[in-house]
Amino acid sequence: MVKTLSLRIVQALALALFVHTICFIMMQMLPGDQATQIAAGRYGADSLSIDIAESVSIELGLDKPIIEQYWNSLYHLLTLNLGHSLISGEKVIDAITVQLGYSIYLTAIAFCLSLIIAFPIGVFTGLNAHSKADKLGLLFSVFLKAIPPFVLGIILILILSIQFTLLPPAGYEDFTYMILPALTLALGLSAVSSRVIRESMSDVAQSSYFKYAKYKGLSNRVMIKQHGIKNTSIPILAFLALQSIYLIDGVVVVEAIFAFPGIGQALVEAIFSRDVPMIQGTVLVLGLLFVLINLFIDIISQYLDPRLKSKNA
Amino acid sequence: MRVNIFFKFIFLTALALTINAKELKIVGAWKITGMEPAQSGYIFSRTQVAETLMTVDKTGKVIPSLAKKIEVSKDGLTWDITLREKVKFHDGSSLNANIVVSNLNREVVLTKSVLRKVPLKSIEAIDNKVQIKLNSQFSPLPAYLAHYSTIILSKNSFDTNGKTTKIIGTGAYKIKSISVPSSVKLTKNENWWNGEANIKDISYLAVPKGESRTLMVKSGEANIAYNIMPISAKTLKRNPNLNTTVVAIPRTSMLKVNAASPYLNNKNLREAISLSINRKGIAKALLHNETLAATQMFPSGVNGWHNTSIKQLTYDIEKAKALLEKEGWKVGKDGYRYKNGKKLEITLDTYASRSLNHIATAIKAQLKKSGIYLKVIIGDYTEIVNKHKDNTLELGLISRNFSLVPNPLGTLLSDYSKGGATWGAMNWDNPSMFKYLDELKKGGQLDIRDKITELLQNELPTIPVVYSELIVVSNKKLKNFYVDPYELNYFLSEIKW
């Protein structure tokens, strides 16, 4: 456990430095003048002019040498100061805390929802591999994965908000506003998860210990509960950790469609307006979150499969 | 019987209270990018949270708002503003000249708001009047004081460094909660100096995607949706629960010409480009409204500036060809024109906003008929600023709002004075224009406006293509709903359920 923890801490530190530097370099490499982009983000197209852009450049020290700007930003990182947004002037950490809170809430619901959809389908099709139900499951999976999230989102709004007026189509006021974006994310996620669960379940079903349990006369329910789920879970958990990438990627699109006040939308806007501290802060927090998820998965996997503990010891 | 009447009374009162308590939900495309008035003042000004010294009435006339009276000295250099009495901010503090002066003298206002364009000498409080002294005469000053970046806020809105941290205005609505950058919740100000708003609670949500705004108003999730796309408006018009209001706004999409570029320094070539553009076709096919085809710089709604006596812009491909022939441009084997072995090739920069990217491709196809090759580059609007700055822009397709300062003279002074400007002329130095603008700035005769519009029409330093419209969809249950073409005010206080 200590080894796993220390490995992840080193990983997190390296990631912080890497992400910070890469973001800085990439922002400098983008075409166009940074001060003009920031002025545009702040004051909009109609009020944008050369004099405004120049005053923004002086105000933010963008006229200083790039190396000096980089060292300044690195110093802020080392002192755990993510700085202020160049557009709104808000503290980056405050903005991220609020926006990330919404996004974590959304992705957690989407994640659970995807498991609720994927697990029964995956277990059933895994136990009945190559049956008609299995082929139908594959079709469902391919169909959902083939639809881009923005199309799926609009289809869901048209059905559930416009046609049946069951759910609000966009915005955020209470939990009901979370259902449609979460469902959009969950359906895309479950399309692949269900197939991974199916593969894993099929392998377990073919295994000698599962067959032995069957010969012992255990019922299907007991077999799946005692031997199936636990053994199937380990590869699935590893896969789900990777899926968190998909969620981060997916929230960008889904939050834009549903006008959801999360971190995905904020990141896209920050990139367009060259809000470097906001981009660095957001990417850093997302990266660290990814490390944290993997750490969490490592711990659960070790709990489920004690052999991993001895391997890592 | 009496019991029956009593219950009826209770029921109707409850019903009335329920209706009044219902929150009015507005969705728009604009985000709250920050608390500084120069950044997001338009949201607070439109939603009647904060007010300016001057404003615009429904006919487009600049009238006093927080100011009661505005007087100018004979030499035009001193403006005395008498403030309205008994005006209170939402925090209970009173409006006075000192507060106004400290608002307008903040560095961010002087350097980032429209006031930076005014030849200001000083802004002082004298005998509870605001006195503005100028270095030179500047007649459109009242219109500048109607701009959202000059909203007047309570002293408790600023931190010790003068940075805006809260929006505490004097308007019909006060802020209940705000979530930058997406939403703001308002409740009515019971002590508004100008009466009482009808609806108690209002929310504004920024929804950048047009499709999402359409779906929200269609589902009833939003009661008013601003900036609906023309394609969506077609279907929404058929919805029996919704009203679709289409208003022409003082915004023109036009070609910004670098008058110093090798080809475009020639007036005949600029005219040939103008004659080759089938504006009606573009307006009909891309904007779904043929009447948006521009005939001159200012649309008909811009009083005093739309000039009916000048020759209107037309589509005449044969005349365009004749002009090009006259300038020595001959048609080559590929259908494009050549002179001294050089192809008539012009680069057009534009960006994906207000259908400009689609309009650019349409213009490319139309100019081809005259033999002009247009290379279209679709990028970001900041590229126009940068290319203007380093003088690499040849032709740009831009959209210009003439109502930001609700007197088009403000925009013209900025865009067509010596040196031009990002959203106006480029290397077009016309002494007559400078003289006319200067005369108007000093308060000259209003007929000078006709000379200016005529000059713009003849010289074409920018080539108007199409006008703009604002499409707003609202719930049919709303009464007294008005769409302001100047986009300064949503007139929310007048709306009733």
Interface residues (C-beta under 8 A of the other chain):
Chain A: G32 D33 T36 Q37 A40 G41 R42 Y43 G44 A45 D46 S47 L48 S49 I50 D51 I52 A53 S55 I87 S88 G89 E90 A95 V98 I154 I157 L158 S161 I162 T165 P168 P169 A170 G171 A256 I257 F258 A259 P261 A266 E269
Chain B: V27 K31 T33 G34 M35 E36 A38 Q39 T111 K112 V114 R116 S149 K163 S179 V180 P181 S182 S183 L205 A206 V207 P208 K209 E211 S212 L215 M216 K218 S219 G220 E221 S353 D380 Y381 T382 E383 V385 N386 H388 K389 S399 R400 N401 L404 S414 A421 T422 W423
